[in-house]
Amino acid sequence: MIDDATLSELISRLTSAQDRDREEAADSVTDLTTAYSSDQARRLVSMLTRLAAGESNPVSREAQLHAAAELVEWHPAARAAAEIGSLDPAALSPSEQEYLEFLAAPHADQ
């Protein structure tokens, strides 16, 4: 499990005003995928999907959805925390749509 200071710093970067910071932070989430506790994974999936729903930068949004999908792949119970209802699939790129479909798919692993 990663420590609280590392998680806090990551969350700060995920919510940065700078597009590049948000993108890099989302990418770094995937570097630590197996290091998160189940609770940390749920919190991050919830945050990443909420951020993606309001993200104006498509590169950052794709990174956020990718990170959420990676977390769910390693922490299947975190799928329940995905807040994807306000994401419009028609407004997403094909790869973002794939991440959204993965996050929305019901799985027996929950």
Residue pairs with C-beta under 8 A, 6 or more apart in sequence:
1 35
1 36
1 37
1 40
2 32
2 35
2 36
2 40
7 40
10 25
10 28
10 29
10 44
11 47
13 21
13 22
13 24
13 25
13 28
14 22
14 25
14 26
14 29
14 47
14 48
14 51
14 64
15 22
15 51
16 22
16 25
19 57
19 59
19 60
22 51
22 55
22 57
22 60
22 63
22 64
23 57
23 59
23 60
23 63
26 48
26 60
26 63
26 64
26 66
26 67
27 63
27 66
27 67
29 44
29 48
29 67
29 70
29 71
30 66
30 67
30 70
30 71
33 70
33 71
33 73
33 74
34 74
36 44
36 71
36 74
36 75
38 75
38 77
38 78
41 71
41 72
41 74
41 75
41 77
41 78
42 75
42 77
42 78
42 80
42 81
43 81
44 67
44 68
44 71
44 78
45 68
45 71
45 72
45 75
45 78
45 79
45 81
45 82
45 103
46 81
46 82
46 83
48 64
48 65
48 67
48 68
48 71
49 64
49 65
49 68
49 81
49 82
49 83
49 84
49 87
49 103
50 83
51 64
52 61
52 64
52 65
52 68
52 87
53 83
53 84
53 86
53 87
55 61
55 64
58 93
58 96
61 92
61 96
62 93
62 95
62 96
62 99
65 92
65 96
65 99
65 100
65 103
66 95
66 99
68 82
68 99
68 103
69 99
69 102
69 103
71 78
72 78
72 79
72 82
72 102
72 103
76 107
76 109
76 110
77 109
77 110
79 103
79 107
79 110
80 110
82 103
82 104
84 100
84 103
84 104
87 100
89 97
89 100
92 100
